[in-house]
Amino acid sequence: MRLIQFEVAGGARRVGLVDGGLVREVQDAASSRELALAAIAAGQSLAGYIESLGLGEAHDYAQLLAERRVLPPLDHPDPAHCLVSGTGLTHLGSASARDKMHQHDGEVEAGMTDTMRMFRWGLEGGKPAAGQAGAQPEWFYKGDGGIVVRPGADLPLPPFAEDAGEEPELAGLYVIGADGRPYRLGFALGNEFSDHVMERRNYLYLAHSKLRCCSFGPELRLGGLPRHLAGFSRIRRGGEVLWEQEFLSGEDNMCHSLENLEYHHFKYAQFLRPGDVHVHFFGTATLSFADGVRTRPGDRFEIGIAEFGEPLTNGIAPVADALPPPGDIGRL
């Protein structure tokens, strides 16, 4: 079962079930978050709860996408209560891509031994026995719900950015129940969008490089994740394909289990506030930047996996500074 959130005429919100080229409204559902919380309260699976509500009016899916009325498949009415985060060095081959990114004149920075060490920890201990905690992954913060761009829209490029690089990933989508327990709704395609030039200067700039907008969707895939998934990551410039590569995901292509990644995120008490939403990117081993590609405004990203329905597409657009220049901060 695959769901989207979308706007109807007048801006009202709906949750819809994808049915081929149509989207059928879920009865009395304006938010996937509210739908999930109601399913938790009723003691039902999300899919079962949707079936009990029934379906209503049908909409043309292609038209919704073309008119950019499709929203991210999970959000919170207060963006401050949506945490966007991620884990890196989780996929087989991800350390190789990271090393290529950090290579200067044929020599790898000395600090990248830490990357290889952490990757090795994942290979050796990232898939522990059921019910046990394994090796900690690399973890990073991206922002709150205010950094999320809807499917089809442009990803903002701030003037201080040195790069606008795609990261094709899967994202886990979660709500925290009234009992303080995290509940996974399912998964979505994601473009984690980072500044790889900044990160390449020094791997300790990773935290800065991740503080960019991102996008995920358009569809929320309910249920478990297939162990092997093969998709595509593509960049178009002027309507022509500039770069394209297959990307792999699913636990068969990862050095950490999903259960281990989730444990090391939700073990922190501050991430268990009832009603909050979490969007967590699971990492990738495929970057156009590692192949020497430099994107620019006007380019469009396309990320797709057949099992996730329609691909996620976004452009790049420059934006003005959000803050005054250095030294011009008000003092109280």
Residue pairs with C-beta under 8 A, 6 or more apart in sequence:
1 17
1 47
1 50
1 221
1 222
1 223
2 17
2 18
2 219
2 220
2 221
2 222
2 308
2 309
3 15
3 16
3 17
3 18
3 26
3 32
3 50
3 73
3 219
3 220
3 222
4 15
4 16
4 18
4 23
4 64
4 70
4 71
4 73
4 217
4 218
4 219
4 220
5 13
5 14
5 15
5 16
5 31
5 32
5 70
5 71
5 72
5 73
5 74
5 75
6 13
6 14
6 16
6 23
6 59
6 64
6 69
6 70
6 71
7 13
7 14
7 69
7 71
8 14
8 59
8 69
12 30
13 30
13 31
13 71
14 25
14 26
14 29
14 30
15 25
15 26
15 29
15 30
15 31
15 32
15 35
16 23
16 24
16 25
16 26
16 59
17 23
17 24
17 26
17 50
17 55
18 61
18 219
18 309
19 58
21 60
21 61
21 62
22 58
22 59
22 60
22 61
23 58
23 59
23 60
23 61
23 64
24 55
24 56
24 57
24 58
24 59
25 55
25 56
25 57
25 58
25 59
26 35
26 50
26 53
26 54
26 55
26 56
27 53
27 54
27 55
27 56
28 53
29 35
29 50
29 53
31 75
31 77
32 73
32 74
32 185
32 220
33 74
33 75
33 76
33 175
33 277
35 46
35 49
35 50
36 46
36 175
36 183
36 185
37 175
37 177
37 178
37 275
38 49
39 45
39 46
39 48
39 49
39 50
40 175
40 177
40 178
40 183
41 178
42 49
44 52
46 185
46 186
46 222
47 222
47 223
61 310
64 70
65 151
65 152
65 218
65 310
68 150
68 151
68 152
68 153
70 150
70 151
70 152
70 217
70 218
71 150
71 151
71 217
72 148
72 150
72 151
72 215
72 216
72 217
73 173
73 188
73 216
73 217
73 218
73 219
73 220
74 173
74 175
74 185
74 188
74 220
74 277
74 279
75 82
75 145
75 148
75 277
76 82
76 145
76 275
76 276
76 277
78 145
79 144
79 145
79 146
79 148
80 144
80 145
80 146
81 144
81 145
81 273
81 275
81 276
81 277
82 144
82 145
82 148
82 276
82 277
82 278
82 279
83 141
83 144
83 271
83 276
83 277
83 278
83 279
84 141
84 142
84 143
84 144
84 145
84 147
84 148
84 214
84 279
84 280
84 281
85 139
85 140
85 141
85 142
85 265
85 278
85 279
85 280
85 281
86 139
86 140
86 142
86 169
86 192
86 210
86 280
86 281
86 282
86 283
87 137
87 138
87 139
87 140
87 256
87 261
87 264
87 265
87 280
87 281
87 282
87 283
88 94
88 98
88 137
88 138
88 140
88 206
88 283
89 95
89 98
89 115
89 118
89 119
89 122
89 137
89 138
89 255
89 283
90 122
90 126
90 137
90 138
90 254
90 255
90 256
90 261
90 282
90 283
91 248
91 249
91 253
91 254
91 255
91 283
91 284
91 285
92 253
92 254
92 255
92 285
93 285
93 286
94 119
94 283
94 284
94 285
95 115
95 116
95 119
96 285
97 284
97 285
97 286
97 287
97 290
98 112
98 115
99 108
99 112
99 115
99 116
100 290
101 196
101 199
101 200
101 287
101 289
101 290
102 108
102 109
102 112
102 115
102 199
102 200
102 203
104 200
109 202
109 203
111 202
111 203
111 204
112 203
114 203
115 203
118 137
118 138
119 255
121 135
121 136
122 135
122 137
122 255
122 256
123 255
124 135
125 134
125 135
126 134
126 135
126 137
126 254
126 255
126 256
126 257
126 260
127 134
127 251
127 255
127 256
127 257
127 260
128 134
128 257
128 260
130 259
133 260
133 263
133 264
133 267
134 256
134 257
134 260
134 263
135 256
135 260
136 264
137 256
137 260
137 261
137 264
137 283
139 264
139 265
140 206
140 207
140 210
141 207
141 210
141 211
142 192
142 210
142 211
142 212
142 214
142 281
143 211
143 213
145 277
147 212
147 213
147 214
148 213
148 214
148 215
148 216
148 279
149 155
149 156
149 213
149 214
149 215
149 314
150 215
150 217
151 215
151 217
151 218
151 312
151 313
151 314
152 218
152 313
152 314
153 215
153 314
153 315
154 314
154 315
154 316
154 317
155 164
155 191
155 193
155 212
155 213
155 214
155 215
155 301
155 314
155 315
155 316
155 317
156 213
156 317
156 318
156 319
157 164
157 297
157 316
157 317
157 318
157 319
158 212
158 318
158 319
158 321
158 322
159 318
159 319
159 320
159 321
160 321
161 195
161 198
161 212
162 195
162 197
162 198
163 194
163 195
163 196
163 197
163 198
163 289
163 294
163 295
164 193
164 195
164 295
164 296
164 297
164 299
164 316
165 193
165 194
165 195
165 196
165 287
165 288
165 289
165 295
166 191
166 192
166 193
166 233
166 235
166 287
166 288
166 295
166 301
166 303
167 190
167 191
167 192
167 193
167 194
167 281
167 284
167 287
168 189
168 190
168 191
168 231
168 233
168 247
168 284
168 286
168 303
169 189
169 190
169 191
169 192
169 249
169 281
169 282
169 283
169 284
170 187
170 188
170 189
170 190
170 225
170 229
170 249
170 281
170 282
171 187
171 188
171 189
171 190
171 216
171 279
171 280
171 281
171 282
172 184
172 186
172 187
172 258
172 262
172 278
172 279
172 280
172 282
173 184
173 185
173 186
173 187
173 188
173 216
173 220
173 277
173 278
173 279
174 182
174 183
174 184
174 185
174 277
174 278
174 279
174 280
175 182
175 183
175 185
175 275
175 276
175 277
175 278
176 182
176 183
176 271
176 272
176 273
176 274
176 275
176 276
176 277
176 278
177 183
177 274
178 274
178 275
179 274
180 272
180 273
180 274
181 272
182 262
182 266
182 271
182 272
182 278
184 262
185 220
185 222
186 220
186 221
186 222
186 223
187 220
187 221
187 225
187 308
188 216
188 217
188 219
188 220
188 221
188 308
189 216
189 217
189 218
189 219
189 231
189 303
189 304
189 305
189 308
189 311
189 312
190 214
190 215
190 216
190 279
190 281
190 303
190 312
191 214
191 215
191 216
191 301
191 303
191 312
191 314
192 210
192 214
192 281
192 284
193 212
193 213
193 214
193 215
193 314
194 209
194 210
194 212
195 208
195 209
195 212
196 209
196 287
196 289
197 289
198 205
198 208
198 209
199 205
199 206
199 208
199 209
214 281
215 312
215 314
216 279
216 312
217 312
218 309
218 310
218 312
219 308
219 309
219 310
221 307
221 308
221 309
225 250
225 251
225 258
226 250
226 307
227 250
227 251
227 252
228 248
228 250
228 252
228 253
229 248
229 249
229 250
229 253
229 305
229 307
230 246
230 247
230 248
230 305
231 246
231 247
231 248
231 249
231 303
231 304
231 305
231 306
231 308
232 244
232 245
232 246
232 247
232 302
232 303
232 304
232 305
232 311
233 244
233 245
233 246
233 247
233 286
233 288
233 301
233 302
233 303
234 241
234 243
234 244
234 301
234 302
234 303
234 304
235 241
235 242
235 243
235 244
235 288
235 293
235 295
235 299
235 300
235 301
235 302
236 242
236 299
236 300
236 302
237 296
237 298
237 299
237 300
238 298
242 293
242 299
243 288
243 291
243 293
245 286
245 288
245 291
246 286
247 284
247 285
247 286
247 303
248 285
248 286
249 282
249 284
249 305
251 257
251 258
253 285
254 282
254 283
258 282
261 280
261 282
262 280
265 271
265 278
265 280
266 272
266 278
271 278
288 295
295 316
296 316
297 315
297 316
297 317
297 318
298 315
298 316
299 315
299 316
300 313
300 314
300 315
300 316
301 312
301 313
301 314
301 315
301 316
302 311
302 312
302 313
303 311
303 312
303 313
304 310
304 311
304 312
323 329
